[in-house]
Amino acid sequence: MRKIIGISGEPGTGKTTLMWKFIDEYNWINTEPMKSLPCLYNEEMDLYVMGKYEKGETFAGTDRYSMSIQPTAVEFIKKTSSNVIFEGDRLTNMKFYDFLLTLPETEIKFLVIQANKNTLKERYDIRGSNQSETFLKGRQTKISNILGNFEYMDHTETFNNENFQHQSVIIDRVKNILNIDD
């Protein structure tokens, strides 16, 4: 059975950093399985990581996709039988999550990453984030809505991500879901 993992959380919770750590452990092929949908692919795990992960970019992952990427992502996921993992704001919405839950023979996991306000502020300062309070509030509401959705509850796990130990726990959970042995 294929597995799809969506990693979400407010800006600054460390979603992209987690993906970088996961990506750095394996060999990947840059691919574009559909027009405007760059991904990384690992043949051994039969796993696509959706998004653009270029060294030196502050904002990577699906945040580098077009705002209109969702229909292409839906079409790709319908066509592939491979495992898929994604993180970031572009595909973190109820319409996309609802679609994922309709997929046959697919295990869906939504991992929601959290951090306290002081950690978030520190991370915003370090990366030079200039996201407005309105934008940040909107993202908080989006994550709250996902966490409060009864349809998602059996598929959702939350994790604190304040330090390297927390990162390791989350990455180990991703590996466990994907049945990756170290």
N, C-alpha and C positions, 0 to 999 in steps of 0.2 A: 504494500500500500504506500503510495507516495505521501510525502509530508510537506506541508506549507507552514512556514513560520513567519508571522508578522511581528516585528519589534516596534513598539510605539512608546511614546513618552513626551513630556513637555520638552521644548528646546533646552539643551544643556544637561539633560539627564545622562548623556553618554552613549547614545545609540550608535552613532557613527564610530566612536572610539572602540566600542565593543566589536563592531563589524571588522574594523581594521585589525584588531588582535586576532579574531577568528581567521580572517583572510590570510594573515601573515604566517599561519601555521601550515598552509597547504599550497599546492601548485594549482594555478588557475590559467585558463585560456580566456583572453578577451574575445567576446563574441557579441553579435547583434542579431539575435534570433528573429527579430521583427524590426522593421524600419523604425528608427528613433527609440529603440529599446536596448541600449547597451547593457550587457550583463557580464559577469564572470562565470565561468563554468568549470567544474571539477568533475572529470569523467569517472574517477574512482568512486565518488559519492553520488554520482548522477545528480549533481546539485547546481542550480543556478542561483547566484547572488544577484538580485536585481539592483541596478544603480551604476553610477559612475564613481569609481574609486581611484582617483589619480593622486599620486603623491604630491603633497604640498597644498592641497585644497582644504580650506577651512570647512566648507560645507560640501559633503560628498553624499554618496548613496542616491536614493531616489529624489533627494532635494535638488539634484542636478538635472532631473528630467523636466520636460515641459509640463506646464500646469495642466495640459490636456492629454496626459499620458494614460489616464485610466482606461479608456476603451481599448487601447493597444495592449495594455497589461492584461486585461480581461481576455482578449482574444488569444494572447500567448499562453496564459494559464489553461484555457480551454483546450488548446492544441497539444501542450506538452504533457508527458506522463512522468517527467522528472520531478525531483524534489525542488522546492523553491524557498528562498528566504529573502525577506525585504525589510527595510527599516526606513523610517522617515515620514515626513508629513504628506507627501504626494499621494500615497496610497492608504493612509490612515484615515479612513472615513467609513461611515456606516454602510454606504452603498457598496463599497468594495468588500467590506467584511461580510455583508449579507450575501453577496455573490459567492464568496469563498465557501460559506457554509452550505451552499447548494451542490457542491462538487461531489460526485460519487467516488467511492473508494479513495478518499483523501482524508488524512488526519490533519486537522487545522489546530494550530496553537497561536494564541495572541499573547506575547510577552510584553507586559507594560513595565517600563523602567521608571523609577522614581528617585528623586533626590531632594534633600531639604532646601529651603529657600536660600540659606547662606552658601551652600555648595553651588547652587544654580547661579547666584550672583557672582561668585568667584570665577566660575567657568565662563560666564558672559564677559567678564572683565579680561580674562586671559586671552580669549579668542577675539576680542574687540567687537563683540556683538552689538549691533545697533537696532535690534528688533524693538518695535514700539511696545508700550504697555498694552495697547489695544490688541496687537498681534499676539502677545504672550497670553493675555486673558482668553483670547479665542482658542488658543491651543490647550489651555487648562480646561476650558469647557468641553472641547472635543474629547479629551482623555477622560474626563468625568463621565461624559455620556457613554463612552465605550465601557468603562468600568461598571456603570449602572445598568447596562443592557442585559436583561435576563437571558436573551438568546445566546449571548457570548459567554456567560458565566462559566459554563462547563469547559470552555476552550481557553479561558484566560488565567494567566498566572502573573502576579506582580512581584517585582524585585526592587530592593533598594540598591542604588549604585553610588555609593559614597567613596569607595576606595578600591584598591587592587584586589583585595579579598572578595569583595562583592562582584567585581568583574569576573573573577575566576568562577564563582558560583553560577553566574548567568551563562558564561560560555560553556561550562560543564553541562548545564541544563540543555542548551542548544545541541550539543554533541549527543546527549542522551536521547533527545527526541529523534535525532537523525540516525541513531544507532551507530555512532562513530566510536570505535575503540582506539584508545591512545596506545 
